[in-house]
Amino acid sequence: MSGAEKIDVTVTEIVAVNELVTRFKFERTDGGLLPTFSGGAHTVVEMKDGAITRMNPYSLMSDPMDQSAYTISVRRDDEGRGGSLFMHNNVSVGDKMVISYPVNLFSLDLRAKKQLFIAGGIGITPFLSQIKQMERLGGAWELHYACRNAALGSYVDELLSAHPYEAHVYYDDEKQAIALEELLNGQPVGTHVYVCGPKGMINWVRATTEKLGWPREAVHYEEFLAPQPGKPFEVKLAVSNKVIQVGEDESLLEAMERSGVDAPYLCRGGACGQCETRVIDYSGNFIHRDHWLEDDEHASGEKIMPCVSRFEGKTLVLDR
């Protein structure tokens, strides 16, 4: 992995959380201690899926100070490219895998007077480690967690039993919804907001905090975008002097790595900016899917995020 150091691990536990979500526990294969991390960190899991090597980011949900093991939760996506299906269908206890050192793009601002967590669906996972960190620090926090229904509410029972006053759960099928404006208006000055979940929820929280005058630096969000399939395309890499083909079921970043090009990354989900690549020449259309570049940068045709974005057209020359 170019983006972060690797750790050889063994899968030591697999637990079905509900019909869509499965939890995986990793321990170091050499028996040593894993690095500590801060709440909100993720690891990139390497999957040998036939001829393709997939590397997917997953939030670490275990106690950040527990060096004996890491745990992640993976939501099955039947419409995706196969990374989550690989984890659900092909990984067994005892398997050897490779993960990256933890990287945190969603860390807590410990100067905040209070932490307000807003989660949707599988977006609960980074908050599980952040809650453990806050409990250790004795800081003030509050969680509002929206799920489709009780059956798909991952970790609801343990959250409500361990934190009956801090954790609040809402079920879509019971027409329960977070009263966001009321919630935000009731927070003490110095509160920071963190949101992780579907794109619509993230946009809603960001737009509402902006409307209510919250400072941008007090609003934090995370969504890892899975690379979407698309039409195959050809790319010329000017620095490497290579012409590569990007298949319909792989990302541009994966195609570069497959061709032996050492491309940087941290999140592989369009959020961190690490893989930003300059476009030297193009004839065609970009399909930008990242959270990183601004609208004017997308329109300029000068940059692309190869982890999630694609291209349709005749010519694409990149500075790699």
Secondary structure, 3 states (H helix, E strand, C coil): CCCCCEEEEEEEEEEECCCCEEEEEEEECCCCCCCCCCCCCEEEEEEEECCEEEEEEEECCCCCCCCCCEEEEEECCCCCCCHHHHHHHHCCCCCEEEEECCECCCCCCCCCCEEEEEEEHHHHHHHHHHHHHHHHHCCCEEEEEEECCHHHCCCHHHHHHHCCCCEEEEEHHHCCCCCHHHHHHCCCCCEEEEEECCHHHHHHHHHHHHHCCCCHHHEEEECCCCCCCCCCEEEEECCCCEEEEECCCCCHHHHHHHCCCCCCCCCCCCCCCCCCEEEEEEEEEEECCCCCCCHHHHHHCCEECCCCCEEEEEEEEECC
